[in-house]
């Protein structure tokens, strides 16, 4: 598992884990060891609905109606934002940093500290820095007093989670269409061209261009199309050498999905090694890593839609 994929999976799972944790924390006796409570120090975010802008290090996330825009260029990943807000709502102070580590800790804040600023409109709600030091996470506001922070019931490398790069924050929806917006789909297979197919919507019904309607298993066809609703990839790869190497080869599969919403139209070439599947989005010339199990639900043969003779 790559470092990028591991971090994304950690962050994506946090939201669900926190919901489970809240239930058990309401009823569970935590034993004798209790964290200190600092009523005058809080890094937690009380009202996520009011947040309009987040500055996480060099990355700016801004709310735009129901979406979030990353660095003024890309749509941000909604799943990751949900998890991020869950983390920030449940962030608690465990204890003040001991005097014995403060010199080293201040150096870590200077070198690796991630500045975080949270806005409601033009007003700052929270402003602090966070860093990971010796397997613990520390946060510090402008008063220069560092505190160890944590999520109750879990060990999470909070410093690393806030240090995700731009590609990791970007929306990872690869394919998204609905019956109301679908125009056409083409799948072309290098090894088995006879199993390639085109699905069209003629204004009244969906059909396989290569099959007569009487030959088409329409139930199978209508069961297949929903798989194209919000298909995610595993991450953008900033690897020009790998991308150039792949482009020298013929893709094993080519996909063309056209949607009424032009932003959802996709032309993708797919390449594979023994255990890895990549895609190159042709409109943007971007390389993405894919989950073969998910994509194999889409990569079906034309014969699947051929009505069986009774």
N, C-alpha and C positions, 0 to 999 in steps of 0.2 A: 504494500500500500504506500502510495507516495505521501510526502509530508503535506502537500496541498489537500489531497483527498481526505487524509486523516483529520486535519483541522476542520474541514467543511462538515464532515460527519459528526464531529464533536459538537460543533455549534448548532447544527440542525437538530440534534437529539436533545439539546439542553431544554428547549421549551417543553417538550413532553415530560422529561425527567422532573422538571420543577413542579409541574402540575401534580405529579404523583407524590413528590416530596412534601408539598403543602398539605396534602391530605393526611399523610402519616405524621407530620410534625404537629398537627392539631391534637393528636391522640397519644403520641408516643412519649414515654418518660425517657429523657435523654441521659439520665444517670447523674452522677455527682459532678462531673466536670462541666462547667458552664462557661460560656464566653462572657467577657466583660461587656457591659452595655454603656455606650457613650451617647447620652441623650442629646448632647450638643454637637455631635459630629455625625454627619450622614453623607454618604456618597450615592445613596440609592435614589432612584427616580420615582417620584410618587405618582405623577400623572402623565402616562405615555401618550394619551390622546391629545394632550395640549402641545406636544413637541412638534415644532415646524422645521427644525434644522439641527443637524448633528455635525460637529467637527471632530473627527477621530484621527488624530495625527495630521497627515497631509491630505486626508480624504474628507470631502464635504458631501453630506447627504441632506437633500432638501425635499420636503413634502410638496407634491404637486397633485392636488385633489386626492385620488385614491392611490397614487403611485409615489415612489421616491426616486429622485434623480441623483445619480452619483457623479460628482465632479463636473456637473453641468453637461455631461456627454452621454451617459448610459443610464438605462433603467436599472435600479438596484434590485437585488434578490429579496423578495418579500418574505420568504421562509427564514432567511438569515436575519432579517430585521425583527421578525417576531421573536426569534430566539435571543437576539441582542437585547430587546426591551425586557424580556423575561429575566435575563441576567441582571440588568441594571435595576429592575424593581426589587430583586431579592438580594442585592449586594449589601452585606453587613460588615460592620467593623468588629474585628475579633479582639484586637488589643493595640495599644500604642507600640511603636517600634522601640526596642530596647536601646539604651544609650550605647551599648557595646558595638552595635552594627550601624549606627547612624552615619558615620563617616563614609563607609563603603556604600551604604544605601543612597546617600546623597549623590555619590559619584555615579551610581547606576541610573538614578533619575536624570542626571545631566546627560549621560551617554545614550540611554535607551528608553527613558521615560516617554510615554505616549500622552500628549495633551488631549484632553477631552473637554469639549464645550457643548452644552445643550441649550437650545434656544426655544423660547415661546414667543413667536413673532420676532421682534428686534431685541427682546429682553433675554438676558442670560438666566437660565434656571440653575445650572450647575457648571462649575469649572474646576477641574482637577487634573492631575497626572497619575498614571498608573504604570507599574513596572513589576516584573517578576524577578525575585532575588532569592537564591537558595531554596527553590521549590515552594516559595510562598509569594503571594501577591500583595503589593503595597500601594496605597493611594495617598496623595498629598495635595492639599489645596495651597493657595498662595501664602498661607500662614507658616508654611515650611515645617509643619509637624506631620511626619509620616505615620500612617496606621496600617496594620495588616488587615486586609479585607478578604472575604470569602463568601461562598454560597453555602448556607447551612446544610449539612448532610452530604456535601460533595466536595471532592478535590478537583478543581478546574484550573488550568493554567491561564488565568484571566489576562495576564499581560500578552500572551500569544494571541488570544482571541481578539483583542483590540488592535493587534498589529497585522491583521489580514491585509493583503495587497489589493490593488484595484480590481484585478481580474477575479479575485475571490469574492468581492462584494457585488459583482455584476450579476444581473438576472441570468439564470441558466435555463430558461425555457427555450428549447431548440425548435420544437414544432407545436403549433397550436392552431386548431381550426375547429369549427362547429358546423353542423348541418346547414345552418342559416348563412354561413359565410364561405363555405367550401366551394371552390370552382373546379379544380382538377388535381389529380395526383398521378405521377408517372414514376414507376420503379423499373430500373434496368439492371439486369444481372449479367455480369461478365461471363461467368462459367456456364450459366443456363439461360441463354437469351430467349429460348422458347417459353420460359416461365415469367418473363417480363410482362408487365401489364400497365394499363392506363385506366383510371377511374374518372368518369365525367359526371357532371350534374347538368342535365338538359333543361332545367327549369321546372321539371316535374318529378324526376326520379334520378337516382344514382344508377350508373351502369358501367360495365366493363367494356371498353371500346373493342377489345379483341374477341368478345363473345356475343353471340346473339342473345337477346333477352330470354328466349326459351331455354337456352343452354346455361343460364346464370342462376346460381344458388343465391337468390336475393337475401335470404335470411342470413347467410354467412357474410355477405357483403355489408349488410347493415350492422351486423355485430362487429365487423372489423373496423369500420371508420371511427368509432369513439376512441380507439387506441391513439389517435392523433391529437387528442385534446391534452395539451400541457405536458408534452414529453420533455423531460429534462436531460441535460448532459451533465457530466461530472466536473467540468471546469475548463476554462480557457487555458491553452498552453502557449507560453511565450518561448517558443523553440523554433527559430527560423530554419536551422539546419535540418531538423526533423521534417518540417513542413516542405522545404524544398526537395528533400529526399523522396517524400511520399508523392509529390507532384510529378516526379520523373516516371512514376509507375502508372499503369492504368487502374482506375478505381475498381474495386470488386463489385460495388453497387453504386448507382447514381440515383438520386431522388430529386424530384421536382414537385413541390407542393405549392399550389396557387390558391390564394385566398382573396376574397373581396377586399379585406384589409391588407393593403400592400405591404405594411410592416410585418405581416405574418407570412408572406410568401417566402419560401426557402428553396434554394438550389444547393444541394449538398453532395459531395463525393465522399465515399467511405473507403477506408483502407484498413487492413487487418494484419496482425502478426499472430503468433501462436495463441496468446491470451489477452491481446489488447485490440481494441477497436477505436479508430480515430475517424473524425469527420472534418472536412474542410468546407466551411460555409462560403460559397463562391461569391456572394454579393459583397462580403466584407473581407474575404481572404483570411479568415481566422480559423485557427486549428483548435479543435475541442476533443476532449477525451470522453468516451461513451461507455455505457454499461451494456455489454453484449446481450445479457438476459432481457433487458428492456427492449433493445432494438430488434431482437429476434422475433418479438411479437409483431413487428411491422414488416419484417423481411420474409414475407410468405410467398409461395409460388402462385402463379395464375391458376393452376389446376385446383387450388383450394376452392375457387369460386365456380368451378364447373359442376353443374348439377349432375348428381349421380343418377344413373339410369335404374329405374325400378324393374 
